[in-house]
């Protein structure tokens, strides 16, 4: 069985993802070709790609969604002597089955040359071939005149001469308007003499013919495909392992996903057999050359292979030529050889006998040791270590690994260094007197391995190694080493969220007081300052001032830079950004001038963070962007690099550049940062998904992020940002009680006054829970049109007053389409929990947490069974008695707490002032307060927050139609630009309620749906099944299902019910 044929057979039984991944541009190319064909321009698309890359899957997906008559035929692997016209016969046979013999227009006998079951063909003599071509062309022309035709010819590399000639006729001579011909072929089958090569070259010269090569999937697409196949989001190490081995071939990815151990198990047996099948067909000498090459790695040079293979040059070249001709090996642009796929090399290598494998690895090690120029200079040490280890020569492997680890450290290749040092620890017990052999003790090796694990982001491994080193260390005899290890342990504990590390930091500080006051000691004291800054900033500040003076006195530039950068962290949050930024800029300049790249990257983290707090979002983005390549250069992408990516993304989010921000956060996620270092990208990516209404994706990220709240230790900023995220997520989900509970927990947090930058968003989110706890994304049955994920809520004129105040109110006095309708009913299954909501006639209903109801009829008295025991007056509802449950703060008590905190929190920066205005508008209502919030957000410059405030203003000034329309129009434009679906829908709902026109729906949603999709959506909204939709529109149930799936994806909802709800709410069925 050939490799290609085996691939085809195996693919027919493998499981596929239901979702096509990573092929949007390719799919668009096919649809563009169909569009050209519809425009009466003949079109042909030649889709090439190696086996397993997904050509058939792509074409299948296109055909399911194409509004055209689709005919499919496949070439057979029978060579030039095979069945002529096989794909055309298959396509016409299916056409006959579907539409009956009458489709041939009374010329069945003539078509019998292709379909014998139609009868005996007439004898046309020498003209029969040309006549047959004209016959087929006229049939396609007639069909295409009724409806566009897509003719798919698969596996063109197996096409016989007659099939190729008929295709050439259709493309060059017949040129049928309305016909799109798609032909797929395997690029790895096209050896130099393959007849398809000149055929493709000829076709490409014809107008309307386009050649399109399908590339392998990149890492992001691989991760997405794995998520669909595994049913859960794969962890980055799994993605990395499968990406490295499958190299973007979807079929290989599917095979690994279906295996028992997708990450690091053996190649699945069926796949291994398939991979070896083509190698097994090579001549014996070529197989031997291939086996030797496989030991050398995926990429190998001719000279090194010649040294190791032990064959004459003629035999070597003959074997390589056979491997290249079989498409197992390719020649790269540098003139070296490379296995076409890593899995082929792995399968060939694993198929070697144990003794053969060890002997070949030893020969490679000896060859590179004697002539290092045979490989790239930076690869030589690691290659030697690898080959000696694989040859099972432990002593030589240990020495080589030591040299390779040092070389990796000099290149900042920390992950490689950590791996090599771990290998040395593994070999330590297997070599006699390793310390004498290396000149390094076991304790030294443990410490170096721990440091390498830290630098590479493997913090759990680093924790284990650090603990082992400390256990064997005499603190008093080696105070500097002990302090160094204790500081590292403190940082590891903090990053893991296991403790604040303060005890270890203080012990390190004590030991350092007995150590020499040299550069290393001062840098370690700076690390002590970093650890203590989160728990005892005053103590950290005292120590920092002392060490700054000592570093200046010592005159050590490196120590001064390190101390200044660390002190910048202490200043962050304690000083107004306007005061801390100049000092941070100086530390950046100093690190840059001294060439201290690690500290430069750290200084840019601090600077970008403070610039963000200052409201200088563009400058913040620029500083963070500068730092990312520095972090990459020195190998700290998983730690410092992640902070820089997150800071860059957060600044771009503030500027309204969400797509760029999301791409950066995806890059941060790929780094797989350890422990709490993952929090920045998690919470920021969750915010984007919440604001865009991507409910499923947001829920998973929120769950992963808020789980960190259970950790024994988090910094104030991390904890506060998660508490606010939890409120927003509950509001988005429409879970009023959970939002209230989260808000109460957040405002009581012990760090609420420590970091105003993170506290103000909490107060804004908590205030929203008081206005209407059931507020959620408008994509669900909800109490409001308000966009759930915004910190600032677009409240109506409702307000929460102080206890006993005349003007305080809970709920809304204006008309509402929300939780309480005209007669006080809870609409659409929603619940107005814990507060009073006033309907159009002044009626109110409140449902408490246990489901108790209290209704106010007219303007009389009401008993509000909720969460507060304080009295509150409801505007328009007269006197209200609020019944409190023991131990509960409740709405009014929460409002008092928010006001008290707002009075105490500083308002240093534009965002602080904007949030303060937003909180005042949410709690007390009124057009002037909302105008103030809008004005402050204009000054700050965050478009999303401005859009939410504009929505609140529009609802408040609804009586002033021109002003409300202007506010809604601006809010809608912002929502459309950001693709913030909940905000867009909220603006549209309010516009419809006020009877004004908004441009947000036609731009954002209506134009997204084709005419056929709107027809399908109307039937979905009527509750019709796919079968009923198919009957009504004269399409197949499968096509109906595809339309429904596309509608759900375009409207960014999760099911048919939500799609129907969006359609009804936004009037899409009337467009």
Buried (B, 14 or more C-beta within 10 A) or exposed (E): BEBBBBBBEBBEEBEBBEEBBBBEEBBEBBEEBBEBBBEEBBBBBBBBBBBBBBBBBBBBBBBBBBBBBBBBBBBBBEEEEBBBBBBBBBBBBBBBEEEEBEBBEEEBEBBBBBBEEBEEBEEEEEEBBEBBBBBBBBBBBBBBEEEBBBBBBBBBBBBBEBBBBBBBBBBBEBBBBBBBBBBBBBBBBBEEEEBBEEBBEBBEEBEBBBBBEBBBBEBBBBBBBBBBBBEEBBEBEBBBBBBEBBBBBBBBBBBBBBBEEBBEEEBBEBBBBBBBBBBEBBEEBBBBBBBBBBBBBBBBBBEBBBBBBEBEEEBBBBBBEBBBBBBBBBEEEEEBBBBBBBBBBBBBBBBBEEEEBBEBBBBBBBBBBEEBEBBEEEBBBBBBBBBBBBBEBBBBBBBBBBBBBEBBBEEBBBBBBBBBBBBBBBBBEEBEEBBEEBEBEBBBBBBBBBBBBBBBBBBEBBBBBBBBBBEEBEBEEBBBBBBBBBBBBBBBBBBBBBBBBBBBBBBBBBBBEEBEBEBBBBBBBBBBBBBBBBBBBEBBBEBBEEBBEBBEEBEBBBBBBBBBBBBBBBBBBBBBBEEBBEBBBBBBEBBBEBEBBBBBBBBBBBBBBBBBBBBBBEBBBBBBBBBBBBBBBBBBBBBBBBBBBBBBBBBBBBBBBBEBBBBBBBBBBBBBBBBBBBBBBBBBBBBBBBBBBBBEBBBBBBEBBBEBBEBEBBBBBBBBBBBBBBBBBBBBBBBBBBBBBBBBBBBEBEBBEBBBBBBBBBBBBBBBBBBBBBBBBBBBBBBBBBBBBBBBBBBBBBBBBBBEEEEBBBBBBBBBBBBBBEEBBBBBEBBBBBBBBBBBBBBBBBBBBEEEEBBBBEBEEBBBBBBBBBBBBBBBBBEBEBBBBEEBBBBBBBBBBBBEBBEEBEBBBBBBBBBBBBBBBBBBBBBEBBBBBBBBBBEBBBBBBBBBBBBBBBBBBBEEEEBBBBBBBBBBBBBBBBBBBBBBBBBBBBBBBBEBEBBBBBBBBBEBBBEBBBBBBBBBBEEBBBEBBBBBBEBEBEBBBBBBBBBBEBBBBBEBBBBBBBBEBBBBBEE
